[in-house]
Amino acid sequence: MSPRAWIMLFILSVTVSGEALIWALANGQFHNVERGRFLPLRPADSPLNARRRHPVRMAIYMLGLAAVALVCLWAVGGVLIEATVMQP
Protein backbone atom coordinates (compact mmCIF):
# COMPACT_ATOMS: atom_id res chain seq x y z
CA MET A 1 0.00 0.00 0.00
CA SER A 2 1.33 3.40 -0.89
CA PRO A 3 2.09 6.06 1.74
CA ARG A 4 -0.75 8.19 0.36
CA ALA A 5 -3.25 5.40 1.06
CA TRP A 6 -1.97 5.00 4.64
CA ILE A 7 -2.29 8.72 5.23
CA MET A 8 -5.85 8.70 3.86
CA LEU A 9 -6.70 5.72 6.06
CA PHE A 10 -5.31 7.55 9.10
CA ILE A 11 -7.26 10.72 8.25
CA LEU A 12 -10.41 8.68 7.72
CA SER A 13 -9.99 6.88 11.04
CA VAL A 14 -9.41 10.09 12.98
CA THR A 15 -12.36 11.78 11.25
CA VAL A 16 -14.79 8.95 11.93
CA SER A 17 -13.62 8.68 15.55
CA GLY A 18 -13.96 12.43 16.01
CA GLU A 19 -17.44 12.46 14.52
CA ALA A 20 -18.49 9.59 16.79
CA LEU A 21 -17.17 11.44 19.84
CA ILE A 22 -18.87 14.70 18.84
CA TRP A 23 -22.14 12.83 18.23
CA ALA A 24 -21.91 11.16 21.63
CA LEU A 25 -21.20 14.44 23.41
CA ALA A 26 -23.97 16.29 21.53
CA ASN A 27 -26.54 13.60 22.31
CA GLY A 28 -25.67 13.44 26.00
CA GLN A 29 -24.25 9.92 25.95
CA PHE A 30 -21.84 10.79 28.76
CA HIS A 31 -24.22 13.08 30.65
CA ASN A 32 -25.47 10.55 33.18
CA VAL A 33 -23.56 7.28 33.02
CA GLU A 34 -25.28 5.90 36.13
CA ARG A 35 -28.66 5.97 34.34
CA GLY A 36 -27.79 2.95 32.17
CA ARG A 37 -28.19 0.41 34.93
CA PHE A 38 -31.86 1.39 35.40
CA LEU A 39 -32.88 1.35 31.72
CA PRO A 40 -33.89 -2.34 31.60
CA LEU A 41 -36.20 -1.77 34.58
CA ARG A 42 -38.20 1.05 32.95
CA PRO A 43 -41.34 0.24 30.93
CA ALA A 44 -40.99 0.59 27.13
CA ASP A 45 -43.83 3.14 26.83
CA SER A 46 -42.29 5.51 29.39
CA PRO A 47 -42.11 9.17 28.27
CA LEU A 48 -38.46 9.16 29.34
CA ASN A 49 -37.74 6.85 26.40
CA ALA A 50 -38.80 9.49 23.84
CA ARG A 51 -35.88 10.86 21.82
CA ARG A 52 -35.52 14.44 20.69
CA ARG A 53 -34.66 14.95 17.03
CA HIS A 54 -32.47 17.80 15.85
CA PRO A 55 -32.81 18.19 12.07
CA VAL A 56 -29.96 20.70 11.76
CA ARG A 57 -27.55 18.48 13.66
CA MET A 58 -28.63 15.51 11.60
CA ALA A 59 -28.01 17.44 8.37
CA ILE A 60 -24.54 18.49 9.53
CA TYR A 61 -23.78 14.92 10.57
CA MET A 62 -24.91 13.57 7.19
CA LEU A 63 -22.78 16.16 5.36
CA GLY A 64 -19.79 15.11 7.42
CA LEU A 65 -20.37 11.46 6.57
CA ALA A 66 -20.68 12.36 2.89
CA ALA A 67 -17.37 14.23 3.06
CA VAL A 68 -15.70 11.22 4.66
CA ALA A 69 -17.14 8.97 1.96
CA LEU A 70 -15.80 11.27 -0.76
CA VAL A 71 -12.34 11.24 0.80
CA CYS A 72 -12.47 7.44 0.92
CA LEU A 73 -13.47 7.25 -2.73
CA TRP A 74 -10.70 9.67 -3.64
CA ALA A 75 -8.12 7.64 -1.72
CA VAL A 76 -9.25 4.30 -3.12
CA GLY A 77 -9.42 5.73 -6.63
CA GLY A 78 -5.88 7.09 -6.30
CA VAL A 79 -4.56 3.75 -5.09
CA LEU A 80 -6.29 1.89 -7.92
CA ILE A 81 -4.96 4.32 -10.51
CA GLU A 82 -1.44 3.99 -9.09
CA ALA A 83 -1.75 0.20 -9.18
CA THR A 84 -2.85 0.24 -12.83
CA VAL A 85 -0.16 2.67 -13.90
CA MET A 86 2.57 0.69 -12.11
CA GLN A 87 1.75 -2.55 -13.90
CA PRO A 88 4.19 -3.39 -16.71
N, C-alpha and C positions, 0 to 999 in steps of 0.2 A: 504494500500500500504506500502511496506517495505521501510525502510530508504534508502536502496540501490537504489530502483527505483526512489525515490524523488531526490537523488543526481544525477542520470543519467539524469533525466528530466531537472534538473537545468543546468547541463553541456551541454546538447543538446540545451537548450534555449539560453544560452550564446554563444555557438558556432555558431548557426544559425544567431543570431543577429550580432555577430562580422563579419561573412562572408558577411552579407547583407551590413553592414557599409563599409567594405573594398571594396566590389564591387561598391558601390555608389561613394566612393572617387576615385577609380581607373578609373571609367567611367566618371568622371567630373560632377556628378549629382548636386554637390553643387558649381560648378565653377561659374556659372552665374545664380543666382536665379531670376533675373529680366527678363531673356529671356523668361520664361514660359508664360508670359502674351501676347507675340506676336506670339506664335506658331500657334494659330488658324487662324491668318491672313495671314500666309505664304502659297503659293501654294504647293500642295502635291509633285510636280515634281521638287521642288527646290533642287539645289545641296547641300544646307545646311542640308537637311534631310538625306543625306547619312551617314551611320554609318560605323565606322572603326571596323574591326574585328581583334582581337589579339588571334591567335590560342594557344599560350603558356599560356596566362592568362586563356583562356577557359579551357585548359587541367588541370591547377592547380585548378581552381574552381570546375571542375567535380570530381577531386580526393578528394577534401575537402568534397564535398557532399557525395561521396561514403564512406568516413571515418565516417561521421556523421550517415549515414544509417547503417553502420556496428555496431556502438556504440548503436544505437537504437535497432537493432536486438539482440545484446548481452544483453542489459538491459531487453528487453521484454522476451527473452528466460530465463533469470535468474529469473524473477518474476514468469513466468509460471512454471518453475521447482520447485521453492519454494512453490508455491500454490499446486502443485501435491504432493510434499513430505509431506506437512503439513496436508493433508487430512487423516482422520483416516481410 
